[in-house]
Amino acid sequence: MINYFQAAGGIIVVLLAVRVYKSYRRCQISFVAVSFWLAVCASAFVCIANPRLTVLAARFLGIGRGADLVFYVTTLALLGGFYYISLQLRRLSLHVTRLTRELCLTQQFLTEGKPGEFAQRFETLACLHDPSEEGAK
Amino acid sequence: MSSPIIYIVVPVFNEARVIGPVVQALRRIYEHVVVVDDASRDGSAIRAREAGAKVLRHAINRGQGASLQTGIDYALVHGAGIIVTFDGDGQHCVEDIANLVKPIIDGEADVVLGSRFLEPGNEIPIGRRMLLRFALIFTRVMSGMSVTDTHNGLRAFSARAARLVRISLDRMAHASELIDQIHVLRLKCVERPVRIIYTAYSLEKGQKTSGALAIIWDYLMGKLV
């Protein structure tokens, strides 16, 4: 017999799995990504449908309680996800700033320089962004 | 020996009320004044251009650190020998720039940092003094470099130093990042006393306690990821 929480949790997990699969069918995510997320959804579904399985897994790993195992795994996954997202946001922010700067300087060079100077200024700017290029010349 | 070309870089965000007089004061002495308008919505760019500055404009707001790096890149491309950073809110004195660039011209330093705490005439509000002291301790612990004023916008860089230093923290945490880089790159750095004019406007625009927390967060995230 399942309770209301199990029913609601099971439905949410199934809906998530369907959404992931639709994304894969629309070529929005890769095969590796759909496999990973479907595996996560399947694990969550099994844990919700039969919580005793988590107790068995916890005992096998020497943790004791199934709830502790779920808590540890969730914490690790969230920490990893937080780090990954922070890294991506930082990279994205750096790229946006660089694009903004290059757009700003391009407009300025176009308005003030002669055609020959424009190319020369961009070569100098490229060296500023990557000092190794300067050494290579 | 010819004197190096001095470029003054002024980052600006919504400073239309004060940027005109600031640029006019700079232009009386210095030929190359570059204002980097960080997507202001109050016409700061127009005021700065009318006052005689070369105005660069970010299409979207990226923060003071990003604006400074844009201005520094522009100055380097145009053959600057010395680059001075100068706040756009009117709290710095143009007369102090000569004292800042002198150690670089004399070959005594690569970077000169302005310090309000070395100038006895400065009347620093108690709240601002405490905030800056906290920032000082934080920077000393994190970078290991002993300076007296970490978040002073008035600084001078030789062209060599400006090429080596790259600001990657877009917002206000760039000041601490600069200290870090000066230390890591072993650039010759000295401090010089500078006056700070605190007005109701500059205090309103300046850092708040909540802003300090954001700076610490940005700085730590910049270190960790």
Interface residues (C-beta under 8 A of the other chain):
Chain A: Y83 S86 L87 R90 S93 L94 V96 T97 T100 R101 L103 C104 L105 Q107 Q108 R121 T124 L125 L128 P131
Chain B: V36 K54 L56 R57 H58 A59 I60 R62 A66 Q69 T70 D73 Y74 L76 V77 H78 R163 L164 S168 D170 M221 G222 L224 V225
